[in-house]
Amino acid sequence: MNNEQILQQVEPALRQQAKAFLLEQQKTSPLSFLLKALLFVGALCGAGLLVSGFFSLFSARHFWVQGVLFTGAGWFFLYKWQADQTALGLFLRQLGGLFVLGGQILFMSELDTWLGYQYWWLAALIIAAVSYPLFRSSFNRFFWCALAVSLCCDKLIDDLSLGATACGLIGLVLFAAGAWIFIKRRFTFYPLAYALLWGCAWVGGVDAFSHAPACFNGVNWLLAVLAGVYLYKALAGHKKRGLGVAVGAVCALVLNWPSVLALAGMYLGRRLRENVLEWLALAGLVCGLVVFYFSLNISLTYKSLFLIGPGVLMLWARSAYAK
Amino acid sequence: MNTKHVLNGLLQNKFLTLPAYERLLGELYPLNAGKWLSARLLWAGAGFVLAGVICFFAANWQHLGQMLKLGLPLAGLLACGLGAWHKGVQNAAGQAFGFGAGVFIGVFLAVFGQVYQTGAFVYQLFGPWCLLLVPLAVLLRNKWFWLMTVYVGAVYWISKSFSWNPTWPLWYGINGLFIAAWALAEVLVRQNGRVFCRFLWVPFSVFNLYFALMERVYFAKEWTFLIFALVFAAAALVYAWYSKDLVLWAWNAFMLAGLGSMWAAEVLPFYFFISAGFFAVAGGAVAWAWPRLREDKHHE
């Protein structure tokens, strides 16, 4: 499918503008990933040298001033070379992005001192909320949102001494919020969506370490009910999905919640053609299954049978599906 | 820019509606659920069965007889050999069987050493294993198999040279990291003609770093390893320039920066700044070489 065919799907009134937009996009030749990565190493060294040099000169004093200085310089680099698509432009933008990050860290440090260290989460939340509309870098947005979500979840779990069920519910809410952003294709909020999924994985990790060995089973009943409702609706409408949802319901009852959500993430990533989401979910599934395996309170022989059984079942399902 | 990015840009700028976007995406990238599910079920199923079999034998190892202990890896070796012969070594399945055979050779040697309590050092396992892997590697003509062979040989050489010490996990970590980085470079720049020299070079570069580290940790007064490593990396840099291999150039430049940093840590003050300076110079060298060694430049 070429651009002309795509443009046919655009409303006639907007077609000329869309064509001009595509021509503008095609003018820029994207740089390879390897070059970007190598330039980033250089930018990281340059920014690291400068930030640590300043720190060694001024020590822990005047963090506000240093923060303003670095954020301002970073802002200048980002916007001055915004349209420059050459390697030099990219390098300077990367340098600007790292300056901004350094400035934000200094701001957060100063906020911590001002608010008190028990309010780390609030400092991170403020930086994330203020930075999101100001800086368009996906990495910067993700970094601060992920930090804020992780610290907020930690605060919630620690202060209220939440158990496995509450942890599962928090994970479920974070996953649902992230999935909603993906489904609605709100590209501007994709870094936030990834941060929410990170938060979900973070809560899973906290749950595994705090509530072992009886972790993860708190929300199985809820997941199974959700899968059952979906199964009922699927059977009423599209019968083809029935088997898949039935397998999902069994998984929801048997596995731990991070593994179930990772399976849902893989499905979502595939449906939405979001490869990064699918691969991240796969990594989450592997981690979830490893934790699940070690949390099983049975002998190694039974554990091995527990692995072989579903393995054979999967291979059988594959051959049956192929026929 | 790929078509999905084009579509994303059009949706983000409100030239397309969400239903139109989803429809176009569906036409461009059909779901093909059968193929997707089939591949994942195969990987997951095979992984589960393999892990289960390993766990089963690990759990019952003490209760197995000697013949069974020795027979299992031999049976695996035989099965893999037959599989490779049946499928042919040029076939992907045949190569996978070949890999299996290579692994079972090592497993058999390990079990043999354990059952008969030969009293051999651990490194003596890796020497014969490496030698037995070489003919298989020649037969298979697979760069990943060659890499495994070189890796096994590397373990032999290193463990023969030094008795076990706490830096071993560090060495394995570095080795693994370098191999992963090399694999990434392979995926990013598909230059089949130059693959071989690069992948032979990578384990050697790992030795460079390892020996330099060992020298720093245990033999503070011996400069031989570090000088050897520096000379080797510099020679490889020159080689990369003349063979117009950008990836090798970049790798060597950063390797030299790493070795320079080690040297700086030994003898110079302000270690952090000097190290960062070395890496910045390496980045500059790569940026300078980029337009001169770039792939498409050669074909113009």
Interface residues (C-beta under 8 A of the other chain):
Chain A: M1 N3 I6 Q9 V10 E11 L14 Q17 A18 F21 L22 Q25 Q26 T28 P30 S32 F33 L34 L35 L38 L39 V41 G42 C45 G46 G48 L49 S52 G53 A87 F91 K184 R185 F187 T188 M266 R270 R271 R273 S299 L300 T301 K303 S304 L305 F306 L307 I308 G309 P310 G311 V312 L313 M314 L315 A317 R318 Y321 A322
Chain B: M1 T3 K4 V6 L7 N8 G9 L10 L11 Q12 N13 K14 F15 L16 L18 A20 Y21 R23 L24 L25 E27 L28 Y29 L31 G34 W36 L37 S38 R40 L41 L42 A44 G45 A46 G47 F48 V49 L50 A51 G52 V53 I54 C55 F56 A58 A59 N60 A185 L188 V189 V247 A250 F254 F272 F273 A276 G277 F279 A280 G283 G284 V286 A287 W290
